[in-house]
Amino acid sequence: DIQMTQSPSSLSASVGDRVTITCRASQSISSYLNWYQQKAGKAPKLLIYAASSLQTEVPSRFSGSGSGTDFTLTISNLQPEDLATYYCQQTYGLWTFGQGTKVEIK
Amino acid sequence: EVQLVESGGALVQPGGSLRVSCAASGFAFSSYWMTWVRQAPGKGLEWVANIRQDGSQKHYVDSVKGRFTISRDNPKNSLYLQMNSLKAEDTALYYCATSEQSSSWSLKYWGQGTLVTVSS
């Protein structure tokens, strides 16, 4: 099975900061990597698919990059409503999610 | 408006069985792969199973193979997950979601989940 390792597991940043979350796959997954945002008590929401494609109606401060084994989700200009847990997901083999990164606002 | 509504979650004893359902509306259900994802209390997301549009392909996470069965009824716009030989570690909120091959199999639409609790 393909393992996905996210880092950090949590972070605290100020409004307006640039935040970077990384996801590393245990083997190459090409660009079969998606990112989700989950707010407390809510279902996950798709942010980025195919490593770098922004889902419709997702703010442009979210961006994704990477291919192969190393991927990044960047939130530029962090906003209070970005308080959430973020998950990566690989869909190259049997699907797996990263363990999540909890983003807190200072 | 796309809607996915899960139902059927309950408290069940270890070793028991349960079927959860997902009612879809607002989109062409028969055109989408469908997926079950679960989330144990306070934990992360875990993909459970998915099924092709016509039901001819099904895939499962290793931990549920042989115990869970995903199925669908396209005329009824419904997705199901039959869960047998339930274990305490199956306790979770079960979400159904759509997935599209054209967008890296991403999970675009999600329901709000149905809670399955396995406990004596």
Interface residues (C-beta under 8 A of the other chain):
Chain A: D1 S31 Y32 L33 N34 Y36 Q38 A43 P44 K45 L46 Y49 A50 A51 S53 Q55 T85 Y87 Q89 T91 L94 W95 T96 F97 G98 Q99 G100
Chain B: T35 V37 G44 L45 E46 W47 N50 H59 V61 D62 Y95 S99 S103 S104 W105 S106 L107 K108 W110 G111 Q112 G113
